[in-house]
Every structure is written in C-alpha cells, then in structure tokens.
Amino acid sequence: MNIDLHCHSNVSDGALPPAEVVRLAKENGATMLALTDHDNLHGLPEARAEAARVGLPFINGVEVSITWNSKVIHIVGLNMRDDVPELQAALDELRSGRISRLQQMSDKLEKKGITGAYEGALALAGNPDSVGRAHLARFLVQAGHVKNMQQAFKKYLGDGKPAYVKHEWASLQDALMWITAAGGVAVIAHPARYDMSATKMREFITEFKAAGGVGIEVASSSHTLSERLNYAMLAERFELYASAGSDYHALHEGGQLGVPPELPPICKPIWELFH
C-alpha cells in the first residue's frame, strides 16, 4: 500500500506541475496521493483531474505553516474542501508574508556579498506568491555559492543563520479551525524535524489534540526507523491516527514520490477516515 499523503508541486516549492506530480506518483506505484502545497490550494484542481484520468485515488491537501512557542511547525490538512472562501482567504494572507520575508532574506545575503538572490529565487518559483526558503536555497546552489540544499540551510538560511528572518505564521488554533471548518483533518507534519525535547513535543501534541487535531505523520521520508517507532508509540498513547508521506519536492529533495516509509504495525492509518 503506497499511500503518500505529503508532497509538493511547483504551485509551492516543488519542481513539477501538479499533473506531473500525479503521473510520477502513479508510475512509482502509489495507490493514494494527497498534494499538500505550502499554504496553497491552487494546484488541487489540476492534480485532481489528472488523478481521475490515470485512476489514482486522490485526497485534497495543504501544508500550513504555524508558529508555536516561537517555533515554526507545519500542519498538514487532508481531505478538506478547496472551495471554502474562509480557508482560501486565510491562506492568501499567509502567503502574502512570504514575499516580504524573501526580500529581507535577500537583503541579508547581499550584505554577505551574494547579489541577485531575490530575483533568482523568484525566477525559480513556479508561483511567485508561494516563494520560500527552498527557492533561495536552489538559487544559492545554482549560483555556485553552496554545493547543495543542505549546505544552503546550514550556512545561510536555517534558523539563527546569517540570512534567516523570523516570521510569525498562523496560530495552531487558527490553522486547525480553518482545516476542520473546511471538512478536513489536521496532521502534525514530520514531527522529528522540529528539534523539540520529548517533554515539549508531548506538550505540543496535547495542545494539538485539544484544538481538534487527529493525526501525526509517523512515516516521513525524513524520519529514521527509530523515530518512526517513537512517533508510532506517541500516536498510540495520544489516540491519534498515523499518516505517511514522502515530502517529495524534486529529485533528491524529499523521499521517493508515492513511496513513503511503511507505518509500524501498531498504527491506526489516517486513510481509514477517507473511505
């Protein structure tokens, strides 16, 4: 069962158009797919149409950026309607902050002697209003300032690095309200990536559940086997459904599209809610 409920198209920071994401997932053997672009629903109609054409069960998705305890965390919304004006307006507002942040980060890079980052990142973005740090990182790689994406974040763009600009995203409560009001379910994306203590993570999961969250991404391509087992046990303890996702962005960015790691057997798969 290759069920991939977390991937990106060029509507946010992925490399491929939505229809091509669907085709590649199908070729790779996916049996269900959700497109979860950052703070953006605009790729869903194209992806949905292509999924119907190739016979791949498709789930509407989105990845919403939130700020919790001054930490940026991502919440995946699944199976919500994409025609809800309140959700669309909320995501429009979130995206509008991305351009000004990009400009500020580019200004900081310029002080380090790296010119043209703003224009370079915009040129690499399929959709200018969903531009993000990944586009800046790709620019730095292409312009020869760093060897790869990881180095771009380590040297310039990661939290606390010279070109990092803090940004206040949505609140946990608002993000979950938007997703659930549109008929969707909320999932904590790649929890092992947040550099949180076990105590802080339990605190976050408790708040997430109290706000109406129902799932946690246990099987993410960025998780080790021990992390998958750890989050499987946390999912069981907090009575949360488990999700799986490749977090595919492009070749060598994220896992293999359509083929996320397997969920440990103790998990209750979130896709049981979609039948």
Buried (B, 14 or more C-beta within 10 A) or exposed (E): EBBBBBBBBBBBBBBBBBBBBBBBBBEBEBBBBBBBBBBBBBBBEBBBEBBEEEEBBBBBBBBBBBBBEEEBBBBBBBBBEBEBEEBBEBBEEBBEBBBEBBBBBBEBBBEEEBEEBBEBBBBBBBBBBBBBBBBBBBBBBEEEBBEEBEBBBEBBBBEEEEBBBEBEBBEBBBBBBBBBBBEBBBBBBBBBBBEBEEEBBBBBBEBBBEBBBBBBBBBBBBBEEEBBBBBBBBBBEBEBBBBBBBBBBBEEBBBBBBBBBBBBEEBBBBBEEBE
